[in-house]
Amino acid sequence: MGVLRLSTLWLPILFIQGCSPSQPPDTTPPTKTVFDPLTQQMDKARGVQQTVDEKAEDTRKTIDSQERGDSSQ
């Protein structure tokens, strides 16, 4: 009976210890992945979209000021 108690106590401890990694995982991201060209294209597209949105907002403000009759621009 003592062996059963001892084995039920040590078996989970040894299992957990055996399954745990011996070294902490490397947390640095990889330097180059297969998705880099895609993410670069997406970043470029976001930049273009931001430029288009800024120009559209400028045009909208100009049209609104002309409709109100402001002569400042």
Secondary structure in CASP SS format (residue, H / E / C, confidence):
PFRMAT SS
TARGET T0000
AUTHOR 0000-0000-0000
METHOD secondary structure of the structure
MODEL  1
M C 1.00
G H 1.00
V H 1.00
L H 1.00
R H 1.00
L H 1.00
S H 1.00
T H 1.00
L H 1.00
W H 1.00
L H 1.00
P H 1.00
I H 1.00
L H 1.00
F H 1.00
I H 1.00
Q H 1.00
G H 1.00
C H 1.00
S C 1.00
P C 1.00
S C 1.00
Q C 1.00
P C 1.00
P C 1.00
D C 1.00
T C 1.00
T C 1.00
P C 1.00
P C 1.00
T C 1.00
K C 1.00
T C 1.00
V C 1.00
F C 1.00
D H 1.00
P H 1.00
L H 1.00
T H 1.00
Q H 1.00
Q H 1.00
M H 1.00
D H 1.00
K H 1.00
A H 1.00
R H 1.00
G H 1.00
V H 1.00
Q H 1.00
Q H 1.00
T H 1.00
V H 1.00
D H 1.00
E H 1.00
K H 1.00
A H 1.00
E H 1.00
D H 1.00
T H 1.00
R H 1.00
K H 1.00
T H 1.00
I H 1.00
D H 1.00
S H 1.00
Q H 1.00
E H 1.00
R H 1.00
G C 1.00
D C 1.00
S C 1.00
S C 1.00
Q C 1.00
END
